[in-house]
């Protein structure tokens, strides 16, 4: 797991990456879940030769050149899906290497607190300003 932000020049956009390599999936490759605060959750199926250095963030967020398939995880619907819904979707991807059936339309009840924390982070005074 990795959580970070892009640089100030790119709006300090928050992101998170969760990765399971092929040894955890029992399938044809690994699975990666990306979360970005503007777009929500996306997934990528990783090949057998995936290496950690390949998914390091670039200047705008997460590189996608290591993914076999990458697209939004539409089943989650919300930027701030509940952690249990994310875990359910991830479990399905990791164990079956395909998208879960059904939808998780609810927003996490703590989403407002997360948005407030992100806003407070952006308003913080820094030595560079």
C-alpha positions as CSV (number, residue, x, y, z in Angstrom):
1,X,0.0,0.0,0.0
2,X,1.1,3.5,-0.7
3,X,-0.6,6.8,0.0
4,X,0.9,10.1,-1.1
5,X,0.1,13.3,-3.0
6,X,1.3,14.9,-6.2
7,X,3.4,18.0,-5.9
8,X,2.2,21.5,-5.3
9,X,2.6,22.2,-9.1
10,X,-0.1,19.6,-9.7
11,X,-2.5,20.7,-7.0
12,X,-1.3,18.3,-4.3
13,X,-3.8,15.8,-5.4
14,X,-4.1,12.9,-2.9
15,X,-3.8,9.3,-4.1
16,X,-3.5,5.8,-2.8
17,X,-2.3,2.5,-4.4
18,X,-3.0,-1.0,-3.2
19,X,-1.1,-3.8,-5.0
20,X,-1.3,-7.6,-4.8
21,X,1.3,-9.5,-6.8
22,X,0.7,-12.8,-8.6
23,X,1.7,-14.8,-5.5
24,X,-1.4,-13.4,-3.7
25,X,-3.9,-13.7,-6.5
26,X,-3.6,-17.3,-7.7
27,X,-4.4,-16.1,-11.2
28,X,-2.6,-14.8,-14.3
29,X,-1.0,-11.8,-12.7
30,X,-1.3,-9.2,-10.0
31,X,-4.0,-6.6,-9.2
32,X,-3.6,-2.9,-8.5
33,X,-6.3,-0.6,-7.1
34,X,-5.7,3.2,-7.5
35,X,-7.6,5.9,-5.7
36,X,-7.3,9.5,-6.7
37,X,-9.4,12.2,-5.0
38,X,-10.9,13.6,-8.2
39,X,-11.8,10.3,-9.9
40,X,-12.2,7.7,-7.2
41,X,-11.2,4.1,-7.6
42,X,-9.7,2.4,-10.7
43,X,-8.2,-1.1,-11.1
44,X,-5.4,-2.5,-13.2
45,X,-4.5,-6.1,-13.9
46,X,-0.7,-6.6,-13.8
47,X,1.3,-9.0,-15.8
48,X,3.5,-11.8,-14.3
49,X,6.6,-9.7,-14.7
50,X,5.4,-6.7,-12.7
51,X,8.0,-5.0,-10.5
52,X,7.4,-2.4,-7.8
53,X,9.7,0.2,-9.5
54,X,7.3,0.2,-12.5
55,X,4.3,1.6,-10.6
56,X,6.1,4.5,-8.9
57,X,4.1,7.7,-9.2
58,X,5.0,10.0,-12.1
59,X,4.4,13.8,-12.1
60,X,0.6,13.5,-12.5
61,X,-0.2,10.5,-10.4
62,X,0.0,6.8,-11.1
63,X,1.7,5.4,-14.2
64,X,-0.4,2.9,-16.2
65,X,2.2,1.4,-18.6
66,X,2.5,-1.7,-16.4
67,X,-1.2,-2.6,-16.5
68,X,-2.6,-5.2,-18.9
69,X,-6.1,-3.8,-18.4
70,X,-6.9,-0.6,-16.5
71,X,-10.2,1.2,-16.1
72,X,-12.4,2.8,-13.5
73,X,-13.8,0.4,-10.9
74,X,-17.4,1.5,-11.7
75,X,-19.0,-0.9,-9.2
76,X,-17.8,1.5,-6.4
77,X,-19.6,4.5,-8.0
78,X,-18.2,7.1,-5.4
79,X,-14.9,8.8,-5.0
80,X,-15.2,8.1,-1.2
81,X,-16.6,4.5,-1.3
82,X,-16.8,2.9,2.1
83,X,-13.7,0.9,3.2
84,X,-15.8,-2.3,3.5
85,X,-17.0,-1.9,-0.1
86,X,-13.5,-1.3,-1.4
87,X,-12.3,-4.4,0.5
88,X,-15.2,-6.5,-1.0
89,X,-14.3,-5.3,-4.5
90,X,-10.6,-5.9,-4.0
91,X,-11.2,-9.4,-2.6
92,X,-13.2,-10.3,-5.7
93,X,-10.5,-8.9,-8.0
94,X,-7.7,-10.6,-6.1
95,X,-9.4,-14.0,-5.8
96,X,-11.1,-14.1,-9.3
97,X,-9.1,-11.6,-11.4
98,X,-12.3,-10.1,-12.7
99,X,-14.7,-7.3,-11.6
100,X,-17.3,-8.1,-8.9
101,X,-20.9,-8.4,-9.9
102,X,-23.3,-5.9,-8.5
103,X,-22.7,-2.4,-7.3
104,X,-21.6,-0.6,-4.2
105,X,-23.4,2.8,-4.6
106,X,-23.1,4.2,-1.1
107,X,-20.7,6.9,0.0
108,X,-18.6,6.3,3.1
109,X,-20.2,8.0,6.2
110,X,-16.8,9.6,7.0
111,X,-16.4,11.2,3.5
112,X,-17.1,14.7,4.8
113,X,-14.3,14.3,7.4
114,X,-11.8,13.2,4.7
115,X,-12.7,16.1,2.5
116,X,-12.3,18.5,5.4
117,X,-8.9,17.0,6.2
118,X,-7.7,17.3,2.6
119,X,-8.9,21.0,2.5
120,X,-7.1,21.7,5.8
121,X,-3.9,20.1,4.5
122,X,-4.0,22.4,1.4
123,X,-4.5,25.5,3.5
124,X,-1.6,24.7,5.8
125,X,1.2,27.3,5.9
126,X,4.5,26.1,4.4
127,X,8.0,27.4,4.4
128,X,7.8,27.8,0.7
129,X,4.9,30.3,0.6
